[in-house]
Amino acid sequence: MKAASINTFGAPEVFAIGEHRLRAPGPTEVTVRVAAAGVNPLDLKIIAGYMQQVFPIEFPYVPGTDFSGVVESAGAQVTNVKPGDRVIGRTAPSAGGAFAQTLVISADDVCLIPADMSAEQAAALPTAFGTASQALFDVGQLTRGQRVLIHAAAGGVGSMAVQLAHQAGAYIVATASHQNIDLVTSLGADQVIDYRTQDFTHTRNIDLVLDTVGGDTLTRSWSVLRAGGRIATLVEFGIKPTNGHSGQFVFFASATPFLSHAIRLFQAGHLQISIDSIFPLDEAQSALEKVATGHARGKVLIRVSS
Ligand SMILES: NC(=O)c1ccc[n+]([C@@H]2O[C@H](COP(=O)([O-])OP(=O)(O)OC[C@H]3O[C@@H](n4cnc5c(N)ncnc54)[C@H](OP(=O)(O)O)[C@@H]3O)[C@@H](O)[C@H]2O)c1
């Protein structure tokens, strides 16, 4: 089968498109013909070799975790899906495998998708939706009426977080650049700050900051918190409590617990999926380069088959 793979660490140009051998599925696994794959900043970090301590990989490695597709075959003990079913899922980062025509995954890690959800919409969801949900509610303990500051609200995770926080009844302050203010407002933000021209630290009495940027943005975010406020960060592993406020790193391990919720919200018309761009598998490198700009509007996707 055709796949995008790497044999060395580096920037996106270390990609090669070619034939790749798929491992044989076990009795509890399914083989999925990939329709679309979502591209995440994590893919870039793995390819660069930055994640070896956390998600070690072996070469040749086929990148990509988020996918949608059609079940091609199911192991003897699989009961939740059957060949022909359209599914969504996320592979373990060390396994990767989504930037390929076919992948093998545990049947427990796939979820059926409805007929009215496109392959691209589905592939946009696993990491972005799951991380937003885990960060806001499991780590951030966000509740109705609280004030949340969501950074990079036009990005993959941010655009999901704004919608989830809105549905939870929070007051949302979001950061985005000027051209994305309308989008972020339409997702449910009460106030959008153009982070390039305005200083978000004028905001006050925030209960929770969702930090998707790190560095200076994280450092400056402490000042907006009210007493008892907290920061959930996606990027600063070593975050320390500051000025009496708590901070916690979000470690997104599995999308599986979040997939059916995402699909229910979509079917109820409560989830807008923003797609920045779609590339064919042969142009996987360009898809990664788009994510590497740090300015995708929603998700960058790879269409593998129609
Ligand atoms: N810890 C975990 O388990 C975990 C899980 C998922 C993601 N992450 C990490 O979280 C980060 C965000 O992921 P993502 O998928 O949402 O990324 P993304 O989609 O690539 O984010 C792109 C967005 O970031 C915005 N942005 C860039 N610089 C900004 C700044 N200084 N202030 C505000 N917005 C800014 C851009 O907005 P404009 O174009 O408007 O400038 C763009 O919309 C990545 O580093 C990723 O690796 C970690």
The ligand as a Gaussian input file, in Angstrom:
#p B3LYP/6-31G(d) Opt

LIG

0 1
 N       -0.360000      18.382000      25.354000
 C       -1.095000      17.729000      24.455000
 O       -1.461000      16.571000      24.694000
 C       -1.458000      18.425000      23.158000
 C       -2.554000      17.970000      22.409000
 C       -2.900000      18.673000      21.244000
 C       -2.141000      19.772000      20.842000
 N       -1.061000      20.140000      21.575000
 C       -0.250000      21.320000      21.176000
 O       -1.073000      22.467000      21.256000
 C       -0.628000      23.424000      20.302000
 C       -1.834000      23.904000      19.479000
 O       -2.313000      22.832000      18.694000
 P       -3.344000      23.108000      17.485000
 O       -3.568000      21.821000      16.806000
 O       -4.516000      23.874000      17.974000
 O       -2.425000      24.068000      16.577000
 P       -2.777000      24.846000      15.258000
 O       -4.120000      24.454000      14.747000
 O       -1.632000      24.680000      14.328000
 O       -2.823000      26.371000      15.746000
 C       -2.822000      27.363000      14.788000
 C       -3.419000      28.611000      15.381000
 O       -2.549000      29.212000      16.314000
 C       -2.807000      30.610000      16.305000
 N       -1.693000      31.330000      16.903000
 C       -0.396000      31.268000      16.545000
 N        0.341000      32.072000      17.369000
 C       -0.533000      32.623000      18.255000
 C       -0.381000      33.526000      19.360000
 N        0.822000      34.005000      19.722000
 N       -1.498000      33.877000      20.058000
 C       -2.707000      33.399000      19.713000
 N       -2.911000      32.550000      18.668000
 C       -1.820000      32.160000      17.962000
 C       -3.025000      30.908000      14.851000
 O       -3.882000      32.009000      14.785000
 P       -3.711000      33.179000      13.703000
 O       -3.547000      32.525000      12.351000
 O       -4.983000      33.929000      13.880000
 O       -2.465000      33.921000      14.080000
 C       -3.701000      29.645000      14.312000
 O       -5.105000      29.803000      14.205000
 C        0.468000      22.738000      19.482000
 O        1.727000      23.101000      20.000000
 C        0.227000      21.255000      19.745000
 O        1.373000      20.441000      19.602000
 C       -0.691000      19.483000      22.711000

